[in-house]
Amino acid sequence: MTSVAEAPPPSPSKRFQFLIIATSIINGIVMNTWHSKDSPVFETKNSKSIVHPFIVKGHRGLTINPYQGCQHRCGYCYATYEWSPEFYDKIYAKSNAPEVLESQLKSWKSDTIEPVMVSSATDAYQPAELKYGLTRKCIEILQKYNVPYYVFTKSKIIERDLQLHQKYKDDCFLVWSITTTDEKIRRVIEPGTPPAHSMFKVIKKFADAGVCCGVSIDPILPFISDSPDHVQEIVDSCYDAGVAYVFGALLRLRSDIWERVKIILELLHIENGIDQYKNVIYQFKEPLKPWFNVGANKSYETSVLQRLKEKVLEKGMIFDFPDLIRNVRLNSNKNPSAYPGGEQAILLSYM
Ligand code: SF4
């Protein structure tokens, strides 16, 4: 038997696994409180860097996150794992984000740049934006430097910036992530978000203003929001609001997300929900290892997404994400008055 003192030092991968386990235990305990009605605490912090590269499902790009943490309190949130355990309860505003963004763009090593995603690990238009206005300032800087961008949000607050996005409409794409039009479900799974019908009203204003709008139905939750009627209602609302692009994805499970989803299944009284998830849809054994990321079984996933695709196409909308993956020239003048200029790359021309 080897004592702790005699044990060889763990390999890097074991150390990494230990770190993940420790983090997931803390996160699992603290972040199961996503459904709390308490207001978060706001704090400011400085960041050394704000533009970061990412690759998701073959899409390469850059992302900026003006905030850390998110008041929208989605129980299925994928961004919780790598952040602090107070993800839902303490929102950090990266108060120097606009200055850092400008300095990074000014010293960009290439003449070209890929589209920037705003944001990947928080909602840039969560209520903190009304207090700090960092997203608006970052968007102004992206426009100043001729950078195409796409925004992912679940918020109505973006309406404040309608004119700002409208004047850049050929080079931006706005996506609302809408998972349900059923208020009973929304209050359980994402209690900090506005009701879907109010978001669709905002989307319509952007679509009427000529801004390219998309809806991402992500995640679709098995036995909760995957029924044909449920999906149809979202698709119909997208059509009525003038949405051009609709796409979706099935929920993926990680150990901390699974802990919250189990509570969601119970709160929504989904009969045999936990067993169905474990044995039929996701097919895993507990405990789920912290570094596992489990997708729904292929046949289930294909049938749900195929159904969604058919409904979207029936309405004449596009079942896809626009192909934004192309470098464009940075504004070499670095002068706000230079926009719109002759060198401007037109995003819509390669969608
Ligand atoms: S809005 Fe996005 S980042 Fe915020 S809690 Fe929901 S899923 Fe997470």
Boltz pocket constraint, residues with backbone or C-beta under 6 A from the ligand:
constraints:
  - pocket:
      binder: B
      contacts: [[A, 69], [A, 70], [A, 71], [A, 72], [A, 73], [A, 74], [A, 76], [A, 77], [A, 78], [A, 79], [A, 120], [A, 121], [A, 122], [A, 123], [A, 154], [A, 190]]
      max_distance: 6.0
